[in-house]
Amino acid sequence: MAFPKDFVWGAAAASYQIEGAFDADGKGASVWDMFVRKQGTVFRGHTGDVACEHYHRYPEDVALMKQLGLKGYRLSVSWPRVLPGGIGPANDKGLAYYDRLVDTLLAADIAPWVTLFHWDFPLELYRRGGWLNRDSADWFADYTALLAERLSDRVVNWMTFNEPQCFVLLGQATALQAPGDKLRDDELVLAQHNVLLAHGKAVQALRAHSKQPGNIGYAPVGIVSIPATEDPKDLAAAERRMSSVSASHWDNVSWFDPVFLGKYPEDAAFISKLPRGYEEDLTIIHQPIDFCGTNIYFGTSVREGRDGEPEQVQEPAGFPSTALNWPVTPSALFHGPRYFHARYGKPIVITENGLSCRDWVALDGAVHDPTRIDFMTRYLRELHRAIQAGVPVSGYFHWSVMDNFEWSEGYKERFGLIYVDYQTQKRTLKDSAHWYAKLIASNGQVAL
Ligand code: FCB
């Protein structure tokens, strides 16, 4: 067998990036609805107002997913669609939409993998201080309980947060993403801590309100170091770099350790800035969870420097890169899963991996994206190598199932297996989608 028998071949998307219908049926505003309206935040002023109209077109989209043979589809719920003010009265029309989506997926034999939060934070709660307000952990837990009550008769697989590093740091330190703030370091530490507390409380809420045992995980960015050579010193340097705390907070351990190990990294300078009594919160943050999800797009080459410290190695001139200029480094899907499993002891799920390409519809009506096929082949071979080396990897979710609103890059970046013409909303399966269908049908043989 090429890949494990029950391997979850999947694809992913997120509410704000595909749904559109930004103010339909009683939906409240999110920080992204606010952010995209600020001048200069998004490429050419694009917004997610309409996006892929998935809110209305989900039956067609799920039919395409079925054509791909997806075993799992990772979707996210828009918090302000189901709770327009973030707390308070629920919006039944919003909940009913997720009911229909889940039912349609199940009828197509596709398991829904639900992310509770993929960045569309309720604007009203942002105005109450957002993640800086300690109550945010309870707001999030209440929202989670609502979803568990409503969907857990049919949904088993849950993830709390997508890439907390991004929405806390890109959202509130560098202002590249919503809400677009530049907070002080002590405020960032507070926001980070509240997000982690919210994670723990959400896991508790899922366990308490679910109608069946859940498969619960978390989906942070996996920041991967790739040893520059096979020299054990470089291997050790790469490991050390993956375990080290960054002053900018852009690291693994500040975000994974509290969740999986119940502690902040001992050498973290920010410990002195944590709110008083944070130690007690750690027992809530450290809820047992079932898998370690992580989004991995690339890794950075690292060796031992002259001073004995890990040192980043620049890619040589002309190194392969994607349309977004992200380096193509397949072995990130070997070293990443191996590291996260060794450190945290949980099964690994690749909750996102993929690339943007300059795709268009060719004269023959097809979308030819050989680089995506080559990229996936190379990365999946490395993932397979990790599995052979004994890492329990239970799923792979390609980002993305379809082209969509790529945050501050707008519609310029196309990450999909399915091409979307935003003028007509016509969908076209790219060559890579046809290839992925064959790969799934053969349980990975095609890539090996
Ligand atoms: C990740 C995000 C996802 C998408 C991909 C390209 O950082 O989780 O929404 O934008 O990058």
Boltz pocket constraint, residues with backbone or C-beta under 6 A from the ligand:
constraints:
  - pocket:
      binder: B
      contacts: [[A, 14], [A, 17], [A, 162], [A, 163], [A, 166], [A, 295], [A, 352], [A, 399], [A, 405], [A, 406], [A, 407], [A, 415]]
      max_distance: 6.0
